[in-house]
Amino acid sequence: MRRVKCIQYPLAQPPDDTVISGGVRRITCDTDSIRFVQASGDEPSVERHSNRQHPQVFTQGQNYWFIEVSDYWVEQWGLDYGPPGRQADKLLLAMNIQLDPGAILTTTARTTHRGVMFDEDWRKITRDGGFQSNFRAVETEPDHLDIDTTVITSTMEALEDRSVFSTDLADHERDVINAIELYTDGLYSFDMSIQWTYFWFCLENVLGEGRGSGHDTKDHLIEQGFLSREDAGKWKNAVDRIKHPDKGVDGSLTDISLPRPIRCREITSKILLEHLLQ
């Protein structure tokens, strides 16, 4: 069995600085040859990259898992190919894209970026008048996650190494490669402005074509019932403002009413996954 260590993050911290505990209690797969084992908080682990060894410590509020993969799936997913860690990162991306938005699996420890957090009525929550937390805390983290190996296999095939600079790609194929990179950057960012913009641009690359792709994307979200006309318009307008701060965007983005970043991730994951599995 091959073992891959990953972390499931709580997406934000409450305003009293109490670290969110708990997280996903159980992860299962549709085959016994892939197992998810939750690590204890005091279990040592060392990540090896080439000739370097980086000791990994367990941090309060992060939930550590080991993914145990049989030799069959190691071969099926090419986990021994390419630079160290690249295929494991693709594996986690293929898992993340089908998971509940309350969970993020990653092999790299990250520190939560502090920005702005809102309450249920989108009122800004501050700490001591100025120190502000990231975006809204997740109301509920999923108690149980189930992962489909067929979806993983199809997604990893769609994520096969291709360069956007290849000469034999059609324009839309380049757009899809860009969409995957944008989705990945948005997924692993704790900056809400990056989440909103990168997920939107991911959708533009998948749904739009050339000039006017932003309008194509907005129309698709409305027509397919993902968002109301008002919310789709707010999302697009906010991204336009983030792109062009000279038009008067508030640096902290507290004057922009938007769908929650976690909802934007849910929509983007669904649309991108459907496109990759076509």
N, C-alpha and C positions, 0 to 999 in steps of 0.2 A: 504494500500500500504506500502511495505517495502522500505526504502530509504537507498541506499548505496552511499557513497561519493567516487568519484575517481578523478584522475588527469590525464590530457593528457599533456605529456611533449613535448616541442620542444627538438630535439635530440642533438643540439649543439648550441653554440653561435658564432656569427661572430667575426672576429679578433679585431674589435674596441670596444669590450665589450658591445655593444648594445644588450640588451636582445631581442631575437626573440619574437614578439607578434603575435597575431592572433590565429593560431592553427585551429583545426577542428571547423567549424561553425555550423554544424548540424549532429546529430546522430539519426538515425531512426531504428525502429525494425519492423518486419512483423506482429506485433500485438499491438493493442492499450493498452493492459494491461502491457506493459513495455515501460516506457517513459524515455527520457534523457533530463534533464533540466540543462542548463548551469547556474552556480552560479555566482552571482555578486562578484566583488573583495572585497567588504567590508562586506560580509555576514559571521557572526560568525558560527562556528561549533565546536562541541566537540566530540571526539571519546572516547567511554567508553570500557574499557577492565577490566573485573572482578570488583575490587573495585577502580581501578585507572581511573582518567580522564585526558586526554591529550588534551589541547586546540590546535586546528589546525589553523594556520594563513595562509592567502592567500599571495602568493609570486609572485612578478612581473615575467611575462614570463611563468607562469604555468596556465593552463586552467582547471578550476574546474567544474565538472559535478556531478549531483545527478542522480543515476539510481533508478527510482521508479518502484518497482516490485509488481505485484498483489499477493494476497494470493495464487492463483492457482500456480503461478510460484515459489513462496517461497517453497511450498510443493513439486512441481515437481523437483526442483533443490536441495532440502534438505538444504535450507539456514539456518534452525534452528538447524541442527545437528552438532555434534562435537564441538571442541574448538572454541571460538569466533574468527571470521575472517577467519577461514580456508576455509569454503565454499565460502565466498565472494572472496577470492583470487583465488579459482578454477574457479569461475564464470568469473572473469576478464581474467584469462588465456584462458578460452574457447572463450572469445570475442577477445582477442588479436591475437589468432592464425589465425583468419579469417579477420583481419583488414589490411589495407594498411600499409606498413612499416613506413610511416611517422607519425604514431600514436602509443603511448604506453599508456595504461590505467592501473593505479595502485592505490591502496588505501594508499600507504605509500609515504610520501614526501621524495624525494632523492635529494642530492646535486650533480650536474654534476661533475664527475671526470675529471680533466684537464690532457690531455695527448698531443696528436698531432692532428692537423687538416691539411688537404691538399686542394689545389685548384683543378680546373678542370683538370689540367695537372699533378696532384699528386706532385706538388711542396709544400714543407712544408711551412706553414704559421706560423710566430712567432709574439709574442707581445713583443716589446721592446727588441728584440734580444734573449729573453730566455723564457719568460712566454708563454706557448703554450696551445691552446685550444684542446678539445677532438678530435673526428674524424670529417670528413667533414660535414658541415651543410647540411641539407636536402634542395634540390633545391625547392621543393614545398611540402607543407603540404596538405593533402587531405581536400577538401572543405566540402565533405559530406561522411559519413560512414553509411553503412546499415548492420545491424546485423541479422542473421538468427537464430531463436530460435531452429529449428530442429538441426542445427549444434551444438549449445550450449548444448542441451540435450544429443546428442550422444557423444560429447567430454567429458562432465562431467561424463557420465557413464563410459567412458574409463579411466577417471582420478580417479575412485573410489579408496578409501584408500586400498592400498596393500603394504606390506613390501617386500623389495628386499630380506629379510632374510626368507621369508615364505618357508616352506619345500615342498609345493605342486606346486611350479611354475616351468615351463620349463625354460631352459636357455634363450630362446628368450624373454619370458615374463619378465624376470629380465632385459634384455637389454632394453626393451621398457620403463620400470619404470625408469631406469637410463637415457634414452633418454629424457623423460619428465622433469626430474630434471635438466639435462644439458640445455635443451631449456629454462627453466624458469630462470636459473642463467644467461644465455647469454642475454635473453630478457631484464632483469632489470639491467644489468651492463652497465656503461658508459665507461668501459675500453675496447678499441678496441681489445687488445690481447685476452681478455676473450671472447668477441663476436666471433672472428674468431675461436678460439680453441673450445669453448663449442658448438657452432653450428655445427662444423665439427664432434666432438665426438658424438653429438646427431645423426647425419646422419649415422655415423659408427655403432651405436647401432641398428639403424633401418634397414639399408641396408646391412651391412656387417655381417660376421659370423666368429668369431675366428680370427686366424692368417691371415693376408692379408686383413682385413676388410677395411683398408684405400684404397687399390687398388680397391676393390669392389665399394666403394663409389665414387671414382674418375671416374671409368668406367661408373657408373650409371649416374652421372651428365653429362657426355659427350654424352652417348647414348640417353638420354632423351632430350637433347638439352637445358639443364639448363645453361651450361657454355661451352665455347670453350675448346678444349683440353689444350690450353696454360693457360687459367685462372684456370681451375680445377687443373692443375699441380702446378700452383703457390700457390693456396690455400693450397693444401696438403703439399707442401714443406715448406711453412711458418709455418704451424702447427707443422711439424716435428722439425723445428728449435726452435720454442717456447718451445717445450717439452724438447729439448736438447740444452740449451744455450751454453754448452761447445763446440758446433760445430760452434760458431762464430756469433750468432745472435746479432744484434745491439740492445742495451737496449731500444732505443726509437722506434725501428722498422721502422725507416725512410728509410732504405735501402731495404725494401721488397715491391715489387709491387704486389698488391692483388686486387681481386674484392672488391668493397665497402662493409663495414659491413652491410649496410642497404640492399644490394642485397643478401648477405649471409643469412640474416634473412628471406627475402622473399622466397628464395629457401627452407630453412629449414622448415618454416611454412607450405608451400604447401605440402612437402613430408610427414612431420609428421602428418598433418591433414588427408591426404589421407590414411595414415596407420591406424590412430585411428578410422576412419569411415568405415574401411573394415568390 
